């Protein structure tokens, strides 16, 4: 094993999945009032989960593939939105959520 493998094993043992789920749910609860419907909130949650995942490249295509979608439409609509929709609140929500979640996240060793 290399040093980075030891660090990864140590980090894996220190992460509490229940705490992660609780923090993620708390973030979604915090941003939920900004969404009129549950579908955009679900897309925002999936986008956030993709942004903090172990993907090497994080864009709408790779996050959609990671989620099992065949197209990035859900992610793209959440991030960019169709013409004429107020997507700034989505961007603000995702930024706030990722910032909060990142502060509670253990460091990633590579």
N, C-alpha and C positions, 0 to 999 in steps of 0.2 A: 504494500500500500504506500502511496505517496503521501506527503504532508497534507495536500489538499483533500485527499480521500479521508484522512483521519478527521480533518476539520468538518467535512460534510457529514460524517457519521456522528460526530459530537453534536453538531447543530441539529441533526435530525432527532436526536434523543431529547433535545431541550425544547422542542416545539410542542405545545399542547394543542391538539386539534380542536378540542372543545372551546378553548380560549379564542382560537382563530375564528371559529364559526360564530361565537358570541360577538366578537369585535366586528366581523363582517355584517352581521345582522344589525348591530347598533348603528353602523354607518348607513345601511339602507334605511333604517327607521328615521335617521336624521335627515336624509335627503328626500324621503318619500313625499312630504308635503309640497314639494316643487313640481310634482307630476300629477296631472289630472287623471291619467289612466294607468293601470298596472303594467301594460305592455312596455311603455318606454322606461319605466322603472326597472323592469326585468332586464331589458337590454342594457341599461346603465350598469346594473349589477354584474351582468355577464362581461361587459367591457372592463369593469374594474377587476374582476377575477382574472381576466386575461392579461391585464396590465401588470399584475403582481405575480403572474405565473412564471414558470421556469422557461418560457419560450425564449429562444435566442433572438428572434426578431419579433417585435410587437407592433403589428399594424392590423387593420381591419381584416385582411385576408387570413393572416396566421391565427388571429384570435378566433375568427369564425371556424377555421379548420379545427382548432383545438376544442371548440365547443361541439363539433360534429356537424356544423352547418355546411351546405354545399355552396353557398354564396355569402358574401360579407354584408348583405343588405341590412340585416338587423343592426349590426355594429355601425355601418355607415350612416344609417338613418339616425341612430342615437347620437352619433358624434357630429355629423354635418347637418342632418335634418333635410327634409324636402324643402323646396323653395317656399319662402314665406312663413316658416315656423320659427318660433322663438327658441333657438338652440343654445343661446348664451347661458340660459339657466342650467341646461344639461352639462355644458362645459364647466361651469362654476361648481356644480354638484360633484362631478367626477374629480375635479381638482381638489376640492375640499376633502372628499372622501379618501382619495389616494394619499393626500398629505397626512391625514389623521391615521390611516391604517399603516402607513410607512413608519410612523413614529412608534407604533406598538409592535412592529415586526422585528424579529431577531435578524442579525446580520447574515448575509449569504456569503459563504466562503466558496471561492472557485479555485 
